[in-house]
């Protein structure tokens, strides 16, 4: 029976709920979300402080995996250190030299005495240190010092090889499986270093170590940025950079407390094995899954994230806007020619990575020449970087000046510090510290500033389809710089150190200048494909090159 015109219609029981449900379904069906919006909505850190802290906690746990990289990179400084002051004579030849020495007695125990007179360890003299070192055990002294540099540099040759393989693997097979395989390689080679007792065996061990270590580092960078909400990328980059700093603190602490260099390898191998568990339980990147057309897997990942962060699951009827960009490796490489903006950005970034690594590792591995106490020097150098991150210096530089300008400012700061250190060279502040040592330590915050800002710029400028390739190319450029850096430290033996400082300052200034010509990702979403990159930076006057297939 129909109601009269003046009577109000009364809903039947449950009818209102049905209508509301139908309304929600229509709204969900019409909802279209980009990948960026999906990540932001699923994590919900913008609207919930609890979700913000929960996300940052999970992010920090993932960053623990990064601590392995600096520990293994810096390991030769401590496991293979040389101290030419702590030894005593063991032969008549050495005693005769000491008897005829006319200068201050303490100056006799030096590198010059050993090397100029061809004194042999365990024959003409013995080391008096309680701490062991493979460089002293295997006689990597004087003219053989370059062999010790090989163990530093060949680690980065291995890293370069691993990154070349990573270029093909990350964007083809996924972020997580590639990272897990690289971690297994890192763990086995580091644990194997405990049993090594000769230079000829240690050399391939260091190469294999390098193959895994920086591939892991890039895998963690990829996983972390692709799960990070838009508004948290700058903040999270600071935590990502701290992973490296705490890794440096860890190797300093372990090496200072452990006197046998074999045990340093054992401890670091065990730590790397533990971090493998973190990566195994971490999900694959949904951005990668969507770019490969695996929408079901991506939606499953988002559902898992919704349960973790207690956010409303996006309806299955909601449309995800993305482009299936599953390419062959050759087609992916051809894209760099097809999209010149992507090529230009990548090449400029690779040069900057080379420069910052050359300076960082050249300065790092030269501390044995600049100062006597490698533990305090590297500790305070890392502390300088940590202060730059903890004080907000890097965060606010990126926040107020943008990604690109932050890179330029940090490189310019490095150049100024090294140019200032030239006239201050040789001014003594104490028995172990010169003024130029302190000035060089002041470069640490700017070095951290470059690493933090250029890493963020690279990840945000790179399309998801090519992010693994571009990040590995940048890291490979850094590894070349890291190979050159330790050999630059040898220049302190052959030329005026002020010339080396001037070289460091000059290339930093050059890197600051060329960064001006790169694109700036500040305030823009992460592109999924090269076409999106071109659309986002259309003001850069770059156009896609049309090939025969597109014509």
DRENNU-782743 format. One line per 3 residues: number of its first residue (from 1); their letters; for each residue x, y, z of C-alpha. Coordinates in nm, 4 decimals, m for minus. Layout:
! DRENNU-782743
NUM	A	X,Y,Z ~ ...
This chain:
! DRENNU-782743
1	XXX	0.0000,0.0000,0.0000 ~ 0.1420,0.3395,m0.1064 ~ 0.1639,0.6261,0.1407
4	XXX	m0.0617,0.9291,0.1024 ~ 0.1043,1.2403,m0.0493 ~ 0.1229,1.4235,0.2887
7	XXX	0.2567,1.1182,0.4755 ~ 0.6314,1.0724,0.5336 ~ 0.7755,0.7520,0.3887
10	XXX	0.9156,0.5255,0.6595 ~ 1.2190,0.3150,0.5630 ~ 1.1997,m0.0550,0.6205
13	XXX	1.4426,m0.2082,0.8666 ~ 1.7885,m0.2472,0.7065 ~ 1.6954,m0.0480,0.3964
16	XXX	1.9110,0.2511,0.4955 ~ 2.2159,0.0322,0.5481 ~ 2.1706,m0.1271,0.2052
19	XXX	2.1500,0.2135,0.0400 ~ 2.4611,0.3367,0.2240 ~ 2.6503,0.0248,0.1194
22	XXX	2.5435,0.0706,m0.2425 ~ 2.6507,0.4362,m0.2253 ~ 2.9944,0.3380,m0.0901
25	XXX	3.0356,0.0753,m0.3618 ~ 2.9519,0.3314,m0.6320 ~ 3.1982,0.5745,m0.4789
28	XXX	3.4685,0.3046,m0.4626 ~ 3.3999,0.1977,m0.8176 ~ 3.4454,0.5551,m0.9383
31	XXX	3.7581,0.6072,m0.7239 ~ 4.0801,0.6305,m0.9219 ~ 4.4116,0.6263,m0.7389
34	XXX	4.7666,0.6737,m0.8583 ~ 5.0422,0.4616,m0.7034 ~ 5.1610,0.7637,m0.5038
37	XXX	4.8104,0.8214,m0.3638 ~ 4.7740,0.4514,m0.2852 ~ 5.0960,0.4492,m0.0799
40	XXX	4.9960,0.7671,0.1072 ~ 4.6450,0.6411,0.1791 ~ 4.7479,0.2905,0.2869
43	XXX	5.0124,0.4051,0.5349 ~ 4.8045,0.7001,0.6580 ~ 5.0985,0.8783,0.8221
46	XXX	4.9577,1.2196,0.7225 ~ 4.6482,1.1804,0.9421 ~ 4.7713,0.9636,1.2289
49	XXX	5.0665,1.0293,1.4570 ~ 5.0593,0.6649,1.5658 ~ 5.0970,0.5550,1.2029
52	XXX	5.3754,0.8084,1.1532 ~ 5.5806,0.6630,1.4390 ~ 5.4941,0.3081,1.3387
55	XXX	5.6184,0.3723,0.9851 ~ 5.9368,0.5435,1.1055 ~ 6.0043,0.2511,1.3404
58	XXX	5.9739,m0.0020,1.0573 ~ 6.1840,0.2227,0.8340 ~ 6.4635,0.2416,1.0925
61	XXX	6.4638,m0.1378,1.1301 ~ 6.5117,m0.1704,0.7534 ~ 6.7967,0.0824,0.7673
64	XXX	6.9867,m0.1493,1.0020 ~ 7.0675,m0.3561,0.6929 ~ 7.2616,m0.0568,0.5553
67	XXX	7.5020,m0.0669,0.8498 ~ 7.6836,m0.3599,0.6899 ~ 7.8055,m0.1519,0.3934
70	XXX	8.0182,0.1087,0.5783 ~ 8.1437,m0.1590,0.8171 ~ 8.2840,m0.3694,0.5312
73	XXX	8.4045,m0.0672,0.3333 ~ 8.5998,0.0696,0.6318 ~ 8.7188,m0.2687,0.7567
76	XXX	9.0680,m0.2519,0.5938 ~ 9.1414,0.0706,0.7846 ~ 9.1289,m0.1257,1.1095
79	XXX	9.1975,m0.4872,1.0102 ~ 9.4838,m0.3796,0.7842 ~ 9.6180,m0.0709,0.9615
82	XXX	9.9876,0.0191,0.9741 ~ 10.1635,0.1871,1.2643 ~ 10.5300,0.2515,1.1925
85	XXX	10.5989,0.3755,1.5469 ~ 10.5410,0.0620,1.7537 ~ 10.8275,m0.1793,1.6873
88	XXX	11.1639,m0.2835,1.8270 ~ 11.4928,m0.3968,1.6768 ~ 11.5557,m0.7695,1.6363
91	XXX	11.8823,m0.7796,1.4362 ~ 12.2341,m0.6427,1.4551 ~ 12.1682,m0.4318,1.1445
94	XXX	11.8775,m0.2543,1.3113 ~ 12.0622,m0.2050,1.6424 ~ 12.3593,m0.0541,1.4555
97	XXX	12.1276,0.1900,1.2761 ~ 11.9742,0.2922,1.6091 ~ 12.3193,0.3384,1.7664
100	XXX	12.4313,0.5680,1.4842 ~ 12.1046,0.7664,1.4780 ~ 12.1837,1.1290,1.5679
103	XXX	11.8346,1.2793,1.5868 ~ 11.5839,1.2439,1.8715 ~ 11.5595,0.8759,1.9722
106	XXX	11.1790,0.8629,1.9300 ~ 11.2144,0.9738,1.5663 ~ 11.4125,0.6579,1.4878
109	XXX	11.0953,0.4482,1.5078 ~ 10.9370,0.5661,1.1854 ~ 10.8394,0.4628,0.8358
112	XXX	11.1536,0.6244,0.6939 ~ 11.3821,0.4112,0.9092 ~ 11.2124,0.0874,0.8042
115	XXX	11.1657,0.1663,0.4361 ~ 11.4885,0.3592,0.3636 ~ 11.6996,0.0821,0.5154
118	XXX	11.4922,m0.2109,0.3811 ~ 11.4324,m0.3540,0.7288 ~ 11.2335,m0.6771,0.7185
121	XXX	10.9564,m0.7563,0.9693 ~ 11.0244,m1.0562,1.1950 ~ 11.3876,m1.0481,1.0748
124	XXX	11.5287,m0.7026,1.1492 ~ 11.2463,m0.5842,1.3739 ~ 10.9270,m0.7046,1.5419
127	XXX	10.6013,m0.5215,1.5988 ~ 10.5246,m0.4402,1.9630 ~ 10.1515,m0.3771,1.9283
130	XXX	9.9080,m0.6057,2.1110 ~ 9.6629,m0.5543,1.8252 ~ 9.6982,m0.7647,1.5075
133	XXX	9.6731,m0.6456,1.1472 ~ 9.6892,m0.8403,0.8228 ~ 9.9095,m0.5664,0.6742
136	XXX	10.1711,m0.6249,0.9432 ~ 10.1282,m1.0033,0.9406 ~ 10.1724,m1.0281,0.5633
139	XXX	10.4419,m0.7592,0.5288 ~ 10.2323,m0.5097,0.3302 ~ 10.4665,m0.2247,0.4198
142	XXX	10.6836,0.0312,0.2366 ~ 10.6811,m0.0525,m0.1365 ~ 10.4156,m0.3176,m0.0698
145	XXX	10.1738,m0.0643,0.0823 ~ 9.9997,m0.0508,m0.2548 ~ 9.8981,m0.4143,m0.1983
148	XXX	9.7111,m0.2978,0.1095 ~ 9.5450,m0.0305,m0.1040 ~ 9.4451,m0.3107,m0.3426
151	XXX	9.2435,m0.4748,m0.0667 ~ 9.0610,m0.1447,m0.0229 ~ 9.0140,m0.0698,m0.3914
154	XXX	8.9391,m0.4242,m0.5121 ~ 8.6445,m0.4285,m0.2736 ~ 8.5033,m0.1452,m0.4846
157	XXX	8.5920,m0.3255,m0.8066 ~ 8.3762,m0.6101,m0.6764 ~ 8.1095,m0.3545,m0.5889
160	XXX	8.1212,m0.2199,m0.9440 ~ 8.0729,m0.5713,m1.0841 ~ 7.7850,m0.6344,m0.8443
163	XXX	7.6187,m0.3072,m0.9416 ~ 7.6477,m0.3867,m1.3123 ~ 7.4652,m0.7116,m1.2378
166	XXX	7.2208,m0.5147,m1.0230 ~ 7.1401,m0.2892,m1.3197 ~ 7.0012,m0.5945,m1.4959
169	XXX	6.8433,m0.7576,m1.1885 ~ 6.6641,m0.4901,m0.9830 ~ 6.4332,m0.3686,m1.2608
172	XXX	6.3886,m0.7145,m1.4093 ~ 6.3508,m0.9602,m1.1195 ~ 6.2566,m0.7310,m0.8331
175	XXX	6.3988,m0.5355,m0.5428 ~ 6.3599,m0.7990,m0.2716 ~ 6.4949,m1.1179,m0.4409
178	XXX	6.8010,m0.9337,m0.5750 ~ 6.8733,m0.7884,m0.2305 ~ 6.8381,m1.1268,m0.0581
181	XXX	7.0807,m1.2963,m0.2999 ~ 7.3317,m1.0120,m0.2554 ~ 7.3014,m1.0392,0.1234
184	XXX	7.3769,m1.4115,0.1150 ~ 7.6910,m1.3412,m0.0922 ~ 7.7946,m1.0713,0.1568
187	XXX	7.7429,m1.2957,0.4607 ~ 7.9316,m1.5960,0.3226 ~ 8.2311,m1.3918,0.1988
190	XXX	8.2608,m1.1955,0.5250 ~ 8.2414,m1.5073,0.7409 ~ 8.4932,m1.6696,0.5059
193	XXX	8.7369,m1.3827,0.5712 ~ 8.7790,m1.5133,0.9257 ~ 8.9683,m1.8167,0.7907
196	XXX	9.1934,m1.6298,0.5425 ~ 9.5662,m1.6202,0.6150 ~ 9.7226,m1.4862,0.2942
199	XXX	9.7009,m1.1818,0.0708 ~ 9.6345,m1.3871,m0.2436 ~ 9.3222,m1.5404,m0.0892
202	XXX	9.2009,m1.2195,0.0747 ~ 9.1992,m1.0353,m0.2590 ~ 8.9188,m1.2460,m0.4176
205	XXX	8.7340,m1.2512,m0.0838 ~ 8.7260,m0.8707,m0.0849 ~ 8.6044,m0.8676,m0.4470
208	XXX	8.3179,m1.1052,m0.3633 ~ 8.2392,m0.9021,m0.0504 ~ 8.2102,m0.5913,m0.2640
211	XXX	7.9846,m0.7644,m0.5178 ~ 7.7248,m0.8242,m0.2501 ~ 7.7636,m0.5246,m0.0199
214	XXX	7.6664,m0.2303,m0.2387 ~ 7.4041,m0.4285,m0.4271 ~ 7.2386,m0.4788,m0.0869
217	XXX	7.2745,m0.1072,m0.0151 ~ 7.0947,m0.0141,m0.3368 ~ 6.8252,m0.2748,m0.2782
220	XXX	6.7478,m0.1233,0.0613 ~ 6.7394,0.2261,m0.0919 ~ 6.4907,0.1053,m0.3547
223	XXX	6.2628,m0.0741,m0.1091 ~ 6.2628,0.2168,0.1343 ~ 6.1859,0.4990,m0.1122
226	XXX	5.9098,0.3021,m0.2840 ~ 5.7255,0.2469,0.0462 ~ 5.7725,0.6032,0.1743
229	XXX	5.4792,0.8496,0.1655 ~ 5.5346,1.1740,m0.0287 ~ 5.5613,1.4100,0.2690
232	XXX	5.8083,1.1882,0.4565 ~ 6.0738,1.1406,0.1899 ~ 6.3017,1.4212,0.3114
235	XXX	6.2740,1.3136,0.6770 ~ 6.3239,0.9471,0.5938 ~ 6.6340,1.0257,0.3890
238	XXX	6.7944,1.1523,0.7113 ~ 6.7242,0.8173,0.8793 ~ 6.8586,0.6396,0.5711
241	XXX	7.1818,0.8399,0.5912 ~ 7.2085,0.7632,0.9643 ~ 7.2188,0.3933,0.8748
244	XXX	7.5566,0.4539,0.7132 ~ 7.6795,0.6671,1.0063 ~ 7.5845,0.4068,1.2668
247	XXX	7.7558,0.1436,1.0541 ~ 8.0734,0.3540,1.0752 ~ 8.0329,0.3838,1.4532
250	XXX	7.9835,0.0072,1.4728 ~ 8.3064,m0.0810,1.2894 ~ 8.5033,0.1734,1.4971
253	XXX	8.3659,0.0253,1.8213 ~ 8.4148,m0.3369,1.7172 ~ 8.7677,m0.2757,1.5882
256	XXX	8.8684,m0.0817,1.8983 ~ 8.7432,m0.3547,2.1315 ~ 8.8644,m0.6537,1.9282
259	XXX	9.2415,m0.7012,1.9031 ~ 9.2485,m0.9883,1.6497 ~ 9.1593,m0.8792,1.2963
262	XXX	9.0108,m1.2242,1.2161 ~ 8.7426,m1.1670,1.4791 ~ 8.6424,m0.8386,1.3150
265	XXX	8.5446,m1.0369,1.0037 ~ 8.3584,m1.2929,1.2158 ~ 8.1532,m1.0329,1.4059
268	XXX	8.0591,m0.8397,1.0917 ~ 7.9640,m1.1621,0.9141 ~ 7.7306,m1.2583,1.1987
271	XXX	7.5697,m0.9127,1.1977 ~ 7.5097,m0.9316,0.8212 ~ 7.3489,m1.2744,0.8672
274	XXX	7.1041,m1.1338,1.1236 ~ 6.9998,m0.8469,0.8956 ~ 6.9088,m1.0993,0.6244
277	XXX	6.6035,m1.1908,0.8333 ~ 6.4768,m0.8315,0.8080 ~ 6.4818,m0.8370,0.4276
280	XXX	6.3214,m1.1827,0.4127 ~ 6.0112,m1.0667,0.6034 ~ 5.9856,m0.7353,0.4166
283	XXX	5.7332,m0.7297,0.1267 ~ 5.8241,m0.6606,m0.2344 ~ 5.7732,m0.3032,m0.3563
286	XXX	5.4150,m0.2506,m0.4845 ~ 5.5455,0.0180,m0.7210 ~ 5.7656,m0.2441,m0.8868
289	XXX	5.4805,m0.4958,m0.8955 ~ 5.2488,m0.2489,m1.0718 ~ 5.5081,m0.1401,m1.3268
292	XXX	5.5422,m0.5086,m1.4173 ~ 5.1632,m0.5436,m1.4514 ~ 5.1293,m0.7605,m1.1396
295	XXX	4.8279,m0.5745,m1.0008 ~ 4.6983,m0.8669,m0.7924 ~ 5.0286,m0.8928,m0.6057
298	XXX	5.0417,m0.5149,m0.5570 ~ 4.6881,m0.5072,m0.4126 ~ 4.7815,m0.7943,m0.1792
301	XXX	5.0838,m0.5931,m0.0593 ~ 4.8646,m0.2881,0.0006 ~ 4.6172,m0.5028,0.1971
304	XXX	4.9009,m0.6256,0.4208 ~ 5.0103,m0.2668,0.4742 ~ 4.6524,m0.1633,0.5626
307	XXX	4.6430,m0.4300,0.8351 ~ 4.9797,m0.3174,0.9748 ~ 4.8775,0.0509,0.9857
310	XXX	4.5078,m0.0079,1.0681 ~ 4.3923,0.1943,0.7690 ~ 4.0851,0.1316,0.5555
313	XXX	4.1512,m0.1119,0.2749 ~ 4.1041,0.0288,m0.0720 ~ 3.8127,m0.1465,m0.2419
316	XXX	3.8888,m0.4038,m0.5080 ~ 3.6609,m0.2019,m0.7358 ~ 3.8777,0.1096,m0.7019
319	XXX	4.0851,0.1657,m1.0131 ~ 4.4636,0.1898,m0.9850 ~ 4.6056,0.4145,m1.2558
322	XXX	4.9401,0.2845,m1.3721 ~ 5.1171,0.1797,m1.6886 ~ 5.2384,m0.1735,m1.7490
325	XXX	5.6018,m0.1124,m1.8477 ~ 5.7444,m0.4644,m1.8467 ~ 6.0376,m0.4368,m2.0891
328	XXX	6.3332,m0.6397,m2.2017 ~ 6.6733,m0.5326,m2.0719 ~ 6.7734,m0.4025,m2.4171
331	XXX	6.4566,m0.1941,m2.4515 ~ 6.5209,m0.0463,m2.1104 ~ 6.8696,0.0659,m2.2112
334	XXX	6.7355,0.2115,m2.5386 ~ 6.5021,0.4311,m2.3339 ~ 6.7996,0.6427,m2.2293
337	XXX	6.8461,0.7423,m2.5939 ~ 6.4730,0.7812,m2.6493 ~ 6.4309,1.0089,m2.3454
340	XXX	6.7298,1.2509,m2.3426 ~ 6.6191,1.4220,m2.0198 ~ 6.6567,1.0922,m1.8328
343	XXX	6.9983,1.0399,m1.9928 ~ 7.1177,1.3914,m1.9057 ~ 7.0039,1.3664,m1.5436
346	XXX	7.1643,1.0246,m1.5034 ~ 7.5023,1.1263,m1.6484 ~ 7.5227,1.4388,m1.4313
349	XXX	7.4350,1.2341,m1.1240 ~ 7.6979,0.9700,m1.2068 ~ 7.9690,1.2404,m1.2275
352	XXX	7.8599,1.3819,m0.8906 ~ 7.8625,1.0360,m0.7329 ~ 8.2154,0.9821,m0.8634
355	XXX	8.3357,1.3123,m0.7149 ~ 8.1800,1.2696,m0.3698 ~ 8.3098,0.9122,m0.3385
358	XXX	8.6577,1.0119,m0.4555 ~ 8.6715,1.2842,m0.1900 ~ 8.5107,1.0769,0.0864
361	XXX	8.7295,0.7683,0.0451 ~ 9.0416,0.9615,m0.0483 ~ 9.0070,1.1621,0.2708
364	XXX	8.9023,0.8605,0.4742 ~ 9.1914,0.6368,0.3688 ~ 9.4408,0.9218,0.4084
367	XXX	9.3817,0.9585,0.7823 ~ 9.6756,0.7279,0.8385 ~ 9.8876,0.9950,0.6720
370	XXX	9.7171,1.2972,0.8310 ~ 9.6872,1.1732,1.1887 ~ 9.8086,0.8968,1.4167
373	XXX	9.4847,0.7960,1.5894 ~ 9.2590,0.6442,1.3224 ~ 8.9927,0.5472,1.5769
376	XXX	8.9244,0.8945,1.7132 ~ 8.9642,1.0584,1.3731 ~ 8.7112,0.8366,1.1956
379	XXX	8.4825,0.8457,1.4987 ~ 8.4786,1.2260,1.5034 ~ 8.4497,1.2351,1.1251
382	XXX	8.1388,1.0162,1.1486 ~ 8.0182,1.2216,1.4448 ~ 8.0435,1.5353,1.2307
385	XXX	7.8166,1.3718,0.9747 ~ 7.5770,1.2557,1.2457 ~ 7.5575,1.6060,1.3930
388	XXX	7.4716,1.7409,1.0481 ~ 7.1827,1.4928,1.0309 ~ 7.0706,1.5074,1.3932
391	XXX	7.0823,1.8871,1.4132 ~ 6.8546,1.9173,1.1129 ~ 7.1216,2.0854,0.8981
394	XXX	7.0675,1.8463,0.6059 ~ 6.6892,1.8280,0.6529 ~ 6.6376,2.2055,0.6574
397	XXX	6.8834,2.2646,0.3728 ~ 6.6805,2.0261,0.1565 ~ 6.3486,2.1591,0.2913
400	XXX	6.4157,2.5306,0.2327 ~ 6.6429,2.5200,m0.0727 ~ 6.5181,2.2065,m0.2483
403	XXX	6.6922,1.8875,m0.3562 ~ 6.9132,2.0262,m0.6324 ~ 7.0279,2.3373,m0.4470
406	XXX	7.1060,2.1275,m0.1386 ~ 7.3500,1.9222,m0.3478 ~ 7.5090,2.2404,m0.4861
409	XXX	7.5411,2.4037,m0.1415 ~ 7.6958,2.0911,0.0144 ~ 7.9532,2.0520,m0.2651
412	XXX	8.0388,2.4232,m0.2384 ~ 8.0861,2.3796,0.1394 ~ 8.3329,2.0947,0.0800
415	XXX	8.5294,2.3089,m0.1665 ~ 8.5527,2.5999,0.0788 ~ 8.6689,2.3737,0.3630
418	XXX	8.9503,2.2206,0.1566 ~ 9.0662,2.5556,0.0209 ~ 9.0799,2.6882,0.3794
421	XXX	9.2854,2.3843,0.4868 ~ 9.5649,2.4669,0.2401 ~ 9.7127,2.7728,0.4240
424	XXX	9.6489,2.6041,0.7607 ~ 9.8580,2.2987,0.6672 ~ 10.1261,2.2085,0.9224
427	XXX	10.0014,2.4284,1.2087 ~ 10.0206,2.2031,1.5166 ~ 9.7478,2.2034,1.7826
430	XXX	9.8799,1.9038,1.9803 ~ 10.1149,1.6070,1.9471 ~ 9.8696,1.4211,1.7221
433	XXX	9.6464,1.6954,1.5777 ~ 9.7283,1.9656,1.3233 ~ 9.4983,2.2546,1.2329
436	XXX	9.4458,2.1101,0.8840 ~ 9.3215,1.7852,1.0448 ~ 9.0495,1.9806,1.2236
439	XXX	8.9625,2.1758,0.9099 ~ 8.9301,1.8514,0.7111 ~ 8.7017,1.7088,0.9805
442	XXX	8.4798,2.0135,0.9267 ~ 8.4150,1.8770,0.5777 ~ 8.2270,1.5807,0.7309
445	XXX	7.8877,1.7594,0.7645 ~ 7.9060,1.8751,0.4030 ~ 8.0069,1.5264,0.2851
448	XXX	7.7001,1.3880,0.4624 ~ 7.4944,1.6675,0.3084 ~ 7.5961,1.5647,m0.0427
451	XXX	7.5345,1.1929,0.0158 ~ 7.1919,1.2587,0.1666 ~ 7.0666,1.5135,m0.0859
454	XXX	7.2048,1.3479,m0.3991 ~ 7.0602,1.0112,m0.2954 ~ 6.7158,1.1659,m0.2499
457	XXX	6.7428,1.3579,m0.5771 ~ 6.8420,1.0414,m0.7653 ~ 6.5584,0.8299,m0.6273
460	XXX	6.2961,1.0970,m0.6950 ~ 6.4156,1.1797,m1.0474 ~ 6.4332,0.8147,m1.1548
463	XXX	6.1196,0.6527,m1.3004 ~ 6.0149,0.3357,m1.1169 ~ 6.0706,0.1390,m1.4375
466	XXX	6.4380,0.2458,m1.4438 ~ 6.5085,0.3343,m1.0792 ~ 6.7153,0.0237,m1.0099
469	XXX	6.9229,0.0852,m1.3215 ~ 6.9827,0.4547,m1.2518 ~ 7.0581,0.4046,m0.8824
472	XXX	7.3078,0.1297,m0.9659 ~ 7.4690,0.3490,m1.2335 ~ 7.5128,0.6304,m0.9819
475	XXX	7.6474,0.3898,m0.7230 ~ 7.8810,0.2384,m0.9842 ~ 8.0162,0.5890,m1.0500
478	XXX	8.0724,0.6232,m0.6770 ~ 8.2568,0.2922,m0.6692 ~ 8.4952,0.4156,m0.9401
481	XXX	8.5561,0.7210,m0.7234 ~ 8.6102,0.4936,m0.4260 ~ 8.8705,0.2983,m0.6249
484	XXX	9.0571,0.6176,m0.7151 ~ 9.0284,0.7663,m0.3633 ~ 9.2552,0.5234,m0.1716
487	XXX	9.5278,0.5630,m0.4351 ~ 9.5020,0.9398,m0.3991 ~ 9.5914,0.8903,m0.0314
490	XXX	9.9279,0.7564,m0.1480 ~ 10.0037,1.0987,m0.2969 ~ 10.0724,1.2215,0.0570
493	XXX	10.3974,1.0226,0.0367 ~ 10.5090,1.1689,m0.2965 ~ 10.3951,1.5332,m0.3139
496	XXX	10.3017,1.8324,m0.1037 ~ 9.9720,1.7427,0.0731 ~ 9.8440,2.0926,m0.0052
499	XXX	9.8268,1.9925,m0.3716 ~ 9.6045,1.6950,m0.2817 ~ 9.3799,1.9217,m0.0733
502	XXX	9.3560,2.1635,m0.3679 ~ 9.2534,1.8742,m0.5975 ~ 8.9780,1.7742,m0.3562
505	XXX	8.8513,2.1323,m0.3336 ~ 8.8641,2.1829,m0.7099 ~ 8.6618,1.8762,m0.8058
508	XXX	8.4034,1.9586,m0.5352 ~ 8.3582,2.3053,m0.6850 ~ 8.3213,2.1512,m1.0314
511	XXX	8.0511,1.9103,m0.9059 ~ 7.8597,2.2012,m0.7516 ~ 7.8650,2.3814,m1.0853
514	XXX	7.7456,2.0933,m1.3041 ~ 7.4595,2.0114,m1.0635 ~ 7.3029,2.3420,m1.1694
517	XXX	7.2173,2.1795,m1.5044 ~ 7.0279,1.8866,m1.3474 ~ 6.6511,1.8702,m1.2913
520	XXX	6.5018,1.9383,m0.9472 ~ 6.2552,1.6896,m0.7988 ~ 6.1422,1.9196,m0.5182
523	XXX	5.7650,1.9134,m0.4667 ~ 5.6986,1.6625,m0.7461 ~ 5.5696,1.3046,m0.7335
526	XXX	5.7934,1.0107,m0.8188 ~ 5.7488,0.9242,m1.1882 ~ 5.6592,0.5675,m1.2787
529	XXX	5.7781,0.5742,m1.6409 ~ 6.0085,0.7893,m1.8578 ~ 5.6979,0.9473,m2.0163
532	XXX	5.5814,1.0645,m1.6743 ~ 5.9285,1.2061,m1.6146 ~ 5.9023,1.4068,m1.9372
535	XXX	5.5536,1.5306,m1.8420 ~ 5.6690,1.6403,m1.4951 ~ 5.9710,1.8285,m1.6305
538	XXX	5.8261,1.9537,m1.9587 ~ 5.9602,2.3019,m1.8825 ~ 6.3091,2.1593,m1.9307
541	XXX	6.2540,2.1764,m2.3107 ~ 6.3405,1.8105,m2.3597 ~ 6.1388,1.6008,m2.5992
544	XXX	6.1086,1.2303,m2.6578 ~ 6.3063,1.1180,m2.9603 ~ 6.0707,0.9407,m3.1998
547	XXX	6.2116,0.6186,m3.3340 ~ 6.0854,0.4002,m3.6152 ~ 5.8666,0.1946,m3.3815
550	XX	5.6845,0.5069,m3.2585 ~ 5.6508,0.6662,m3.6020
